[in-house]
Amino acid sequence: MMAVSVYQSELDRQSGFLFANVGAAGSGSVRYAAAMYFYSLDMMPAPMLEIYRMCSKFDCEDPIDLAKFEGVELPPFTKTRHTGRRG
């Protein structure tokens, strides 16, 4: 059971990074690194990872908003967490 707890703990931690406040210094890179983590677990589709990559150098660019604009399907777990807040 400990492995499941550790695994969930890391998922929660990475999820926090994925939804770092838009506009916070360094947040674009942090979100992209978290997106790569979820991609490695097959939880993030390649087109969405590409959105995070494109936004990674722009802390003020919201990848969820861009994905919606571009018509990229959002992973289910991003639909419930996105607040659209700017840091």
Secondary structure, DSSP 8 states (H G I E B T S, - for coil): -HHHHHHHHHHHHHHHHHT--BTSTTHHHHHHHHHHHHHHTT-S-HHHHHHHHHHTT-TT--HHHHHHHHT----HHHHHH----B-
